[in-house]
Amino acid sequence: EEAKKLKEQEPKIEEVTEEEADKIKAEKKKDGEEDKEEEEEKDSKEPPPPGNGGTTDKYTWTQTLSALEVFVHVPPGVKAKQIVCDIGSDTLKLGLKGEPLILNGKLHAKVKPDDCMWTLVDNKIVQITIEKFDGMKWWTCVMEGDAGIDTKKIVPENSKLSDLDGETRMTVEKMMYDQRQKALGKPTSDQEKQHELLEKFKAAHPEMDFSKAKINYGGGGGGGFPM
């Protein structure tokens, strides 16, 4: 009788025909494909990363295939001599003298340190330009351990400035404009403003003769204005 009870407790195996087995497999496959399609559809609705980069709590970054631009906010009024920036072949350190480093760690991939540079913009943003060692790969992040982006979403022709916050975008646009103007030997945006002020001053004081005046607008680079 005990043997009979044990036999009853054993799991029953139901036999299915080959046709039924194929039907079950097909249904499972269909369910799996539907889930995959839903996931892909959800992914495709997500917009490409702004500027082909991203934003962390410490910096905003953009990239092209060959280079990255990293924008780090620092306390307003900071002087360039207070900035500490060390770019190694695969490391990055940035901070202010005498204070804990803002960035300190390993980069996502190797870079060309000799072709990298940093600039202090408006005494409140440090812009770091990083040249990738491998100029044919998109980066998922700048520093290892930081939140990554989906490089499959990258649109190569996507504007580097799209969707950056207003202040950073204006700063970057100004810098790009000034770089173009300098390359063409034309006045930078700051020099243009100074020129406009001078023209207003000249208009307000027609009795003054500026024909022989040599005007130095400062700002470095750029070109001059006809007097």
SVG drawing of the C-alpha trace seen along z (x, -y; Angstrom):
<svg xmlns="http://www.w3.org/2000/svg" viewBox="-2 -119 54 121">
<polyline fill="none" stroke="black" stroke-width="0.4" points="0.0,0.0 2.9,-2.4 4.4,-1.7 1.0,-2.6 0.9,-5.9 4.5,-6.8 3.6,-6.0 0.6,-8.4 2.8,-11.1 5.3,-10.9 4.9,-13.7 2.9,-12.6 4.5,-13.0 2.1,-13.9 3.0,-12.7 2.5,-15.1 2.7,-14.5 5.5,-16.0 2.9,-18.3 1.8,-19.6 5.5,-20.1 6.2,-22.1 3.1,-24.2 4.2,-24.9 7.7,-25.9 6.3,-28.2 4.1,-30.0 7.1,-30.5 9.2,-31.8 6.4,-34.2 6.0,-35.5 9.8,-36.0 9.9,-37.9 7.0,-40.1 8.8,-41.0 11.9,-41.7 10.0,-43.9 8.4,-45.8 11.8,-46.4 13.3,-47.5 10.3,-49.8 10.8,-51.3 14.5,-51.9 13.9,-53.4 11.6,-56.0 14.3,-57.3 16.1,-60.3 19.8,-60.3 22.1,-61.5 22.4,-65.4 25.6,-66.3 26.4,-62.6 27.4,-62.8 25.7,-63.3 25.6,-65.0 26.7,-63.9 26.5,-65.7 30.0,-67.1 30.2,-67.8 28.5,-67.9 30.2,-66.4 29.9,-66.1 31.8,-64.1 32.7,-63.6 34.4,-60.4 37.8,-61.9 37.4,-64.1 35.5,-65.0 34.6,-68.4 34.0,-68.2 32.5,-71.2 33.0,-71.4 31.4,-74.1 33.7,-75.7 32.9,-78.4 32.3,-81.8 35.3,-84.2 37.9,-81.4 41.3,-82.4 43.1,-80.2 46.1,-79.9 43.9,-78.2 43.0,-75.4 44.8,-72.1 44.3,-69.9 46.4,-66.9 45.5,-64.7 47.4,-61.4 47.2,-58.8 44.2,-57.3 43.6,-59.4 42.1,-62.8 42.5,-65.0 40.8,-68.4 40.3,-70.6 41.3,-73.8 44.5,-74.3 44.2,-73.3 40.8,-71.7 39.7,-68.1 39.8,-67.2 36.5,-67.5 37.5,-64.8 40.0,-62.1 40.0,-58.7 40.5,-56.6 39.2,-57.7 37.0,-55.4 39.8,-54.8 43.3,-56.1 43.8,-59.6 46.6,-61.8 47.7,-63.9 49.9,-66.2 46.8,-67.1 44.6,-67.8 44.0,-71.2 41.8,-73.0 40.4,-76.6 38.7,-78.6 35.6,-80.1 34.0,-83.2 35.8,-82.3 33.1,-79.7 33.5,-76.8 36.5,-74.7 36.4,-73.4 38.6,-70.3 39.3,-69.3 40.3,-65.6 41.7,-64.0 40.9,-60.3 43.7,-57.8 41.4,-55.7 39.5,-58.3 37.1,-55.8 35.1,-54.8 32.3,-56.4 32.7,-56.6 29.9,-55.5 31.3,-57.7 34.2,-60.1 35.3,-58.6 35.1,-54.9 32.3,-54.3 30.2,-57.2 26.7,-56.7 27.1,-55.6 25.1,-56.5 23.8,-54.1 26.2,-54.7 23.8,-52.9 21.6,-56.0 24.3,-58.4 23.6,-60.4 27.0,-61.4 25.7,-64.6 23.8,-65.5 24.8,-69.0 27.3,-68.9 25.3,-71.8 21.8,-70.4 20.0,-70.2 22.9,-71.5 21.7,-73.7 21.3,-77.3 24.3,-78.8 26.7,-76.1 25.4,-76.2 25.8,-80.0 29.4,-79.7 30.3,-76.9 28.6,-78.7 30.6,-81.9 33.9,-80.0 33.2,-78.2 32.3,-81.5 35.5,-83.2 37.6,-80.3 36.2,-80.5 36.6,-84.3 40.3,-84.0 40.9,-81.4 39.5,-83.8 41.5,-86.7 38.3,-88.4 37.3,-90.1 36.0,-87.9 32.6,-88.5 34.3,-90.5 36.2,-92.7 33.0,-93.3 31.3,-94.5 34.2,-96.8 34.1,-98.1 30.3,-98.8 30.9,-100.8 33.7,-102.8 31.4,-103.5 28.7,-104.8 31.2,-106.9 32.5,-108.4 28.9,-109.1 28.3,-110.9 31.5,-113.0 31.8,-114.1 34.2,-116.8 36.9,-114.3 39.2,-113.0 39.8,-109.3 41.3,-109.1 44.9,-108.6 44.0,-106.6 45.4,-103.1 42.8,-101.0 43.8,-97.8 40.7,-95.9 42.6,-93.2 41.3,-89.7 44.1,-88.2 43.9,-86.8 41.1,-87.9 41.4,-90.7 41.0,-94.4 38.3,-96.8 38.7,-99.5 38.8,-102.9"/>
</svg>
